[in-house]
Amino acid sequence: MMLPLLVALIVLSATTAGTATGVPHHPHPLDPLSAVELTAVRDAVLASPLIPDRPISFHYVGLDEPDKADVLSHSSSSSHRRALVIARAGGQSHELRVDVTSTSTPSIISHAIHRGAGFPRFTGEEQAAAGALPPAYPPFVESLRRRGLGVGDVGCGVFAMGWFGGSAKARLTKMQCFVTGNETANFYARPLEGVTLVVDLDRMAIVGYRDRVVLPVPKAEGTDYRADKVGPPFTGPATAPGVVVQPEGSGVHIDGRVVRWANWEFHVGFDMRAGTVISLASVHDADAGQRRSVLYRGFVSEVFVPYMDPEEEWYFHTFMDAGEYGLGVSTFPLQPGSDCPANAAYMDGYYADADGKPVKANNVVCIFERYAGDVAWRHTEVNVPGGLTEVRPDVTLVVRTVVTVGNYDYTLDWEFKTVGSIKCVASLSGILEMKATTYTHVDQIKEDPHGTLLAANTVGVYHDHFITYHLDLDVDGTKNSFVKNTITRKRNTGNPATGGAATPRRSYWTVHREVAETEADGQVNVNGAPPADLLFVNPNKRTKVGNEVGYRLVPTGATAVSLLSDDDYPQRRASYTKKQVWVTPYDKSEKWVSGLYAEQSTGDDGLAVWSARNRKIKDEDIVLWYTIGLHHVPCQEDFPVMPTMSGAIELRPFNFFERNPLIRTRPPGNVNFQNCSCRI
């Protein structure tokens, strides 16, 4: 939700790239911008007379992807390389498109000034600059003195202030602070409660200040999570170490950013706002002898995290992590053997810093085969001579990114299964946002604390997590439809068509099929009754027996929807969180569910507004927007660092293949390394 000053400074000093490295001679049309291309973009913008003001701050630089038709047809026009730039200068947000097909002669092909509501994401550099303001601000120094603290005892971070009516004329943010020091690395557990600053980021000046209440700072004891602080001795549960053994080597083949594994092929991109982007995912149909499309483009469009404390220091904690901070710029190098197993391969990414210079994000994507001991399919039959058992083990391919936005860590997995499924898994860990309080025991609480008492003087505030995916499905082609197969109960009254009389059976269920015609029909709360199978089908492709080929949407827990009032300001900005499923016709410009300018947005741009046009979605190129939602009631086990909890959706073949696509999978042979033991 925020990037503290000390973290921002580390990022800026450690990751800015030096001399730009080379660009591939023939980049894939959906490859992210390379360091050379980012440098060319910067040169073109700085040299252009279209932005006369200085300094120029780069807030977003990403691939302006080619038209979908060109990519799918392998048209020569898809070889054009263009960038979308959002930059700030002179108090205005500029949108530019830059052609970098030739990095030696980049050119600006369009320019506009954003006149509507909202601002671009914060840069790490301005967060660091804002964090340096409070120690030089006399009222803040006096507040610290009242609490027995000095300026060297605290660090402050930028907290997006959201929108609560009116029209934002200035690019303001709020700042809040924590007690730091060597006692603990967990400064989130030691908030400086009651103090809030307002900073004008364009002027880089404090323009508002309030010290409302003095509350005790929670103690550092018991809050640290570093290994050398919690042990030895390590008294927690111990497990035997394990390794991945692949005697024939890895089955993953990576060509640039194109991944081929088992029956899957797809492209892995990287974006400073979205993080990992999966494109052109197709599965090989062995019976048909051809490769068939499933997903054109998929990524996390937004992470909305509203907190449930309406008090002065908390009501505005309604963060949009992708649009306000950026998921791609919040990735950090994955830790081999911990974040990813030993058999993982890694990919880097590049993004632009506030000066437009390329920053290399090392090892921010890992790709590995997972052997979890699961079963792909099996059957034991006793009614044949001698009996038989057939089993096929399940192996999946995982593409993983970890995003750390302030206190929370999101592990975002794309799992590809040989059965043809794609599973999106969002896992949460990290540190809660905690509020200082006078309470030291629950028996003292007489009113709503808006959270759970986790330790003395420490409340973990109630909140939600809504992770919204943009999934441009192309099920065996671009023309798809959205189908709701509703499960309905029937009374058994016999079958007049066949002359059958009613049997003693009194009830059964059957399926009522409904094809969504427009966007209004494509909005679903999956918790609603009656239950339904949600399908994405290609009405122009059928199996041999006549079924439309399709994919089924299977939620796996974490199906919460927002409980905020429709007229509440955070809900107006994130109105899409009232339903998990939205279906819209494809539009290349509709990428960010919270709008292009999410910071201080007013809800006038984004998914709900687009979908209100109620466009046709039957037999069209359609996009699925799905939100994984969790209501988080903190508990003591979440303190000082919370164990991982997850939610997921799976896109599973539904009449896509003529039969089980794994029926001809080779059975495992006799392996002699079922359990390797190593002694030193």
N, C-alpha and C positions, 0 to 999 in steps of 0.2 A: 504494500500500500504506500510505502514511502521509502526513499533511499536516504539513509542518514548521512550526515556530513562525512563521518570517518570512512564509511563504505564508499561514498562517491569519490573521495580523494584517492583511495586505493585503486578503484577502477580506472580513473583517469591517468594515473601514473603508470599503471602496469600493463594496459592493453592497447594504447594507441600505437598503431603500426608505424614503422619507419618507412623506408623506401618501399613503394608499391611493387608487388611481385607481378609476374606475367599473367596474362589472361589466356585461357585456352584458345587455340586457333579457330576452332569451330564450336562455340558454346551452344549448348542445348537452348532452344528458344525460351524455356522456363527456368534456366539457370539464374540464380541470384546474381546481382551485380558484383563484379570482381573488384579487387583493389584498384586496378588500372582504370576500370570504368568509373568507379567512385571518384577517383582523382580527376578524370576528364569532366565529370559532372560539376565538380567544384570549380574547376577552371572556367567552364562555360558560364556558370552563374555569376562568379566574381567579375568576369570580364563584360557581362551584359549591362547595357545602360537601362534595362528594364527595372532594375532595383537600384536607384541612385543613392539610397540611404546606407550608411554604415554605422555600426558593424552589421553583418549578416549572420544570423544564427540558423543553422540547419537542424530542423526538428524531425524530418522524415525524408529519407532517400531510399526508394525501393524500385523494383522492376515495374515498369509500366508494361504489363504483359501483352503480348500480341493478341489479336483477335482470335477467339477460340476456333473459328472456322479455318483460319490459316494454319493454326497449330495442328489441327486434326487432319487437314489435307496435305500437310507437309509443304505448304506453299512457300515459295521463295521469299515472300514478304515477311514470313515469320522469322527470317534471319535478321531483320531489323532489331536493333537493341535500343530501347528507350527507357528513360528513368522518369519517375514522378518525384518531384521535389516539393516539400512544404518548408518554407523558410520564413523567418521573422526579421523585419528591418523597419525602422521608423514607426514602430507600433502597429504594423500591418502584417497580416499573414499572406504570403505570396505562394501561389501554385504555379509550378513550371513543369513542362515536359521537355526533356532534353534528349536529343538523338545522339547516342554514343556508338552507333554502328561502326564508325571510324573514330577511335579514341584520340587520334591525332588531330581531328577536326570536329569536335563536338559542336552541336548547334542547338539553340533553344527553338522549339517549334510551336510552343504556346505559352501564354502567361496570363494569369488572372489574379485578382486580389479578392480574398474571401471577405464578404460583407456581412455574412450571417452570424448566427450565434456560435459560441464555442471557440476554443483555441486548440492549437496542436499540443502534442505531448511535451512534458517537461524534458529538458536535457539534463544529463548528469552534471554538466558544467555549471548550469544555473542553480541546480540543487546545492552544489558545493558552495557556490558564491552566496546563496541565501543562508546557508548554515553558518557562514562566517560573520553574519550581521549581529546576532544577539549578544555576543560577548562585548561588543562595543556600544551597546545601547544602554544608557544609564538606568532607565526603569527596570530593565531585566537584571542588571547587576544588583540593584537594590532588592529585587525579589529573591535573588539567590542569597544575599546577605541575611534576609529575614529567616531563611531556612538553614542558615549555618553552612552555606555552600559558596564556593568560588567559581569563577568562569572556567577554570581548568577541570572542574568536576562534572561538567555536563556537555552533551552534544545535542544538536537540534536537527530536525529533519522536516522536509516539505510534505505537507498533507494536503491533497487536493480538497478544495472547499466545496465542490459540487455546485449546485444551483438551487436557489430557494426564492425564486420570483424575480421579476424585473429583468432588465437588460444589462449584462455585464459590459461596462465600458472599459474597464482596465483588466489586465491580466494579473489577477491577485491570487495569492495562495496563503494558506495558514501554515504556521509552524508550531510544533510542539517539541518538548525536550525530555531528555532522560539523563539520569545520573550514570555516568560512565566511570571508568577507572579500572585498576588491575584486580579488584576483588572478584569480578565476574565478567564474562563475555556477554552475559545475557542482560544487556541494558534495557531491553523491552520490559523486563520484570521490575524495573525501577523507574517508573514514570515520574516526571515533575508535574504532578497533577495540579490543575487550577490555572496554569499559565498558558496563554495562547497569544501568538503574534500573527499579524497580517503583513504580508510582504508584497509589494508591487514588483513583479519580476522584470518588467521592462525598465523601470527606473532603478531596480535593485536597491530598494529602500524599505524600511519598516514604516508602515502607514497606519498601523493599528496595534493596540496592546491592551491586554487585560490580565490582571492577576486577581482572580475571583475568590479563591479559597486556598488556605494552606492546609495540606494533608500530609501525614507522615509518609516519607519515602520508604517503600518496602526494603527489608534487609537483603543484602546480597547472599547471605548464607543459604545454601541449598538451591540456588538458581543456576549454577554453572553446569555446562554439559560437556566441557572438554575432557577428553580421556585422561589427561594428566591431572585434572582437578577432581574427578570422581573416583579415581583409582590410581594405582593398585592399593589394596586388593580389589579386584572386580568380583562382586558378590552376586551379580545378576545371573540370569539363566545362561548356561554355557552350552554351546553346540559344537559338534566336531566340524572342523573345516572341510570343505568339499571343493572339488575342481571339476571343470567340464573337460571331458575327454572326447576328442574327435579324431580317431585313428586314421581316417581318410581325408582329414583336413576339413576346412570350412566349406559349406555348401552355398555360401553367399558370394556372388560375383558383382563387383562394383566397377562400373565404367563411367568415370567422371562422377556425376551425381545420379546416374541411372543404376538401380539395384535390380538384380535378377536372382531369384531364389525359388527352388522347387517349381511350382506352376505360376508364380507371380512375377510381374515386372512393373516397376513404378519409378518415379523421379522424386528425389528429396531436395527441396528448396529450403531457403532460409530468408526470413524477413524481419526487420528490426522491430516491427509492431507485433506480428503474429508469431514469430519464432519459426518452428518447423512447418513446412508446407509440403504436403504429399500430392503429387499430380500424376495423371495418366496411368492410374493403376488398372492393370488388366490381368486376367487369369487365363491360363491355357486350358482349353477343354480337350482332353485326350481323346474322347470318343468322337468329337467333331473334327479334331485335327486342326484347330485354329485358336488364336488368341482372341478373347472377348473382353470388351471394356466394362468397367464397373464404376470407377470414380475418376472424374476429370480433375478435380482440384478440391482439397480439403485442408482446413486449418482451424485453429482456435481463433474465433473472431473477437471475443471479449470475455473477460473475467470480472463479474460484478460482485462486489462484497460490501453489502450494507450492514452496519452495526445497529443494534437495537437499544441504544442508550440515547434518550432525547435531551440530555443535559447539555449545557453550554459548550463544554469541551469535547463533546462526542456526537452531537446530532448530525454533523456534516461528514462523519466517517462513512461515506457511501462510495467506495472506490471503484473505478473502472480501470483495472490494472493494465489492459492492453492499450486503451486509448489515451490514458493519462501518463503512464510510465513506459510502456512498451515491453512486450514479452521477450522479443529477440535480444534487446539490449540488456535484459535482466537474466540472460543465461550466463553460466560460468562453466569452466572446464569440468567435465565429468570425471569422477574418481574411479580409475580402473580397479576392479576387484570389489568395489563397494556399490557405486552407482550402476556399474555395468560389469558383467562377468568377464572372465579371462579371454573368452573367445570373441569378444566384441571388436568390431571395426569402428573407426571414428571419422567424423566429418567436421570441418571447420566452417565458419561463416564470416562474412564481413558486413559491417555497417558503418555509417558515417557519424563522426562526432559532431559537436556543435559548430566546429570550424569547417566541417565538410570533409575532413581528412578521414581516410579509411582506418577502421579499427578491426583488427583480426580477433575473432572469437574462436579460440582454440578448443577443439574436441567438445563441441557443444551438442553434437548428435552422436549417439552410438547405435550400432546395428548388430544384433546378435541372434543366434538360434537358441531357443529356449527348450530345454529338456526337463519338463516338470513332472514326469511320471504319469502324465494324463493319457487317457485312452481315446484314440480317434474313432474306432468302432470295434465291437466285439460281439461274439455270440458263442454260447456253449449249448450243444445239442446232445441230449442223452438218448433220443429216440432213433438213433442210427447204430448199426453194428459197431461196437467198440467206442462209441461216443466221439465227439470232436469239440475242439475249441479253436476259434479263430480270433486273433486279436491284432490290431494295428496300433502302435504307439502314436501319440500325438506330438508333433514338433511344430512350434510356431516361430515366426520371425518377428522380432520386436525392433521398432525404431523409437528411440527414447530421447527426450530432452527434459532437462530439469530447469525450471524457471524460478528464480528467487526474487520476489518483489517485496523488498523490505523484510517483514517478519515471517512471511509464509513461503514455503517451498512447494512447488507443484511439479510432480513427476508426470509427464505427459507421454503416454505410450500409444503407438499405433501397432496393433498386433495383426499380422497376416497369417491366416490359417490355411492349410492345404485343402480343407473342405470348401474353400472359396470365401470364407468370412473375412471381414475387416472389423476389428474391435478397437474402439477408442476408449482408453482408460485414463481417467484423471485421478491422481492420488495426492493427498494433502498431508504435509508434515510441516515442521518448522515450529514457530513460537507464536502463541496467542497474543492478541492485543490485550493488555492488562491495564486495569484502572486501580489507582491507589485509593484506599478507603480507611476509615477509622476502625472497621470491624476486624476483630481477631478470631471470632468464633460465630458460627451460624446462629447461635441462640441470641446474639445481639441484634440481629436483623429484624426490623419492624416494618420496613417498606420494601417496595420492589427494588432490588439491587441492580437489576438489568444484567445479571450475570451470576456466576457461581463463585463463591469464596474458595479460592484454591490454596491459599496460604495466608498467614497473618498479613493484614493490610493489603491484600491482593485479590481483585475480582477479575475473572476472565469473562469478558462481555459477550453476551449472546450476539450471534451474527449469522449471515447466510453466505454461501458460496454458489454462484451461478456461472458455470463454464459453458459458453455457447460455441458450438461448432458450425462452421460453414462447410457444407458437404454438397458439392455439385456432382450429383450422381448421373452417370451415363450408362444405364443398365442395357448392355448389348446395343448401344446406340444412343443418340441424343434425344430422341422423341420418347418420353416416358409419361406415365400417369401415376397418380397417387390413389391408392385403393384402401378403403377401410372395410375389413372383413369382421363385422360385428358378430359376436357370439350371442345367440338368442335362444331362450328356452321355449320349447314347444310341448303341448299336451299330446299324448298319443291317442289319436282318434281313428286309427286305421289308415289305409291307403286306398281311397276310392278309385284311383287311376288303374290299379291292378286288381281291384276287388278284394283286397286283403282286409280282414276284420281286425279290430283292435286286439292286441295281445295284452297280457296282464301288466306289461310295462306301461307306466303312466306318463312318463316325461322323458325328454331327451333334449339335446341342444343341437343347433345347426348354425350355418353361417349365412348372414345377410351381407351381400356384396354391394358396396357403394363406391362409385368412382367420383372423385372430387372434380368438379367442373371449374371452380374459381378459387382464388386465394382464401376466401372466407371459409370454404370447405376444407382447406388444408391446415387449419389450426386445431390442435388437439391437446387436451390435457389427458395424459396417459393414465392418470389416477382416477379418471371418471368412470362411471358405469353406464352401459354395460361394457365388459372387456372387448377388445378388438385387436386383431392382427393388422398391423400397418405395413402396407406393401408398396414398393415402387416397381412398376411393371413396364415392360415395353409391349404395347398393344399390337405392334407390327411384327413381333417375333413370337412364334409359338413352338412348343415341343411337338413331338410326333403325334401325341395323343390330343393335342389341341390346347394345352394350357398356355397362358401368356407367361413368358419368362419374366422373372422378377427377383427382387431381394426384399427380405423382411427386416424391419426395424425391431430389435429386441433390447429394451432397456434392462439394465442390471442394477437394481437398487438406485438410490440417489435420485429420486424422481420428484423432489420437493419443488413447489412453485412459490412465488413470492406471496407473502401474507400482508404486505403493506397496502394501505388504502390507495385506490386508483387516483385520488387527487393529491396524494403525497408527492412532493417534488422529486425525490429519488425514484419513485415508481413511474412518474411521467417520463423520466429519462430512460428508464429500463422497462418500459411497458411490455416488452416481449417476454418477460419472466413470469407472466401469468399462465403461460402454456409452454410445454416442453417442445412441441412440434409446430413448426411453421413451414409451409411450402410456397415458394415463389417461382415465377418464371426467371430464367437466367438473364442477368444483366451484369455485364462486366464491371460496371461502376458500383454495384451493390455488394460490397465486401465486408464492411464493418457494421455489425449489428447495432452499435451505439452511435453510428454516424462517423463521418470523416474527421470531424472536430469534436472529440468527446469531452475534452476538458472544459468544464463550465457549460456543457451542452444543455439545451432546454427541452429535448425530446422532439424537436421539429424535423429531425433528420434521423433515419434509422429504419429498422425492420418494420415496426408497426406502421409508420407513415407510408413506406413503400407498399406494404401489403394492403393498406386501406384503399388502394386503387382497384382492388378486387379483379386482378387480371386473370386471364384464362390460364389454367395449368393442366388441362387434359390434353394428352398427346402433344406435349410441348417439351422443350429443354427446361427442366425444372431443377431447383435447388432445395435441399433439405437444410433447415436450421434446427439444430437440436440442442437443448440446454440440460446439462447435468446439474441437478440442484441438491444442496444439502443445507438443512437447518442445523446449525452447530450450537449445541448446548455444552459448553466446556465442562470438563470434570477434572478431578485431581490427577488422573492418569495422564492428562494432557499437559501437565506441568512437571518440570520446567520446559521440556520439549515434547511435542505431541507425537505419539506413534502414528504411523500412516493409516489413513482411511481413504477408501476409494469409491468411485462410481464409474459406470461404464455404459456404453451402448455398443451393440453388435449389429452389423449389417450382414445378414446371413442369406445364402442362396435359397430361393423359393421357386421351385420349378424352373430354375435357371439351367440346370443340367438334366439330361435325360434319365439319370440315375445317380446313385451315390458316386461322386467322382473319385472316391478313394477305394472303390471295390477292387481295382486292379493294382493297388499299392503292394509293392513287394513286402512279404512278411520279414520281420527281423531275423537275421541269422543267429547262430550260436556265438555269442560274444564271451570272451574270457576275462573281461575287465568290469564285471558287474559292480564290484566294489573294490576299488584299488586302495590299498593301505600303504602309506609311506612312513617309514620310521627313520629318524635321524639319530 
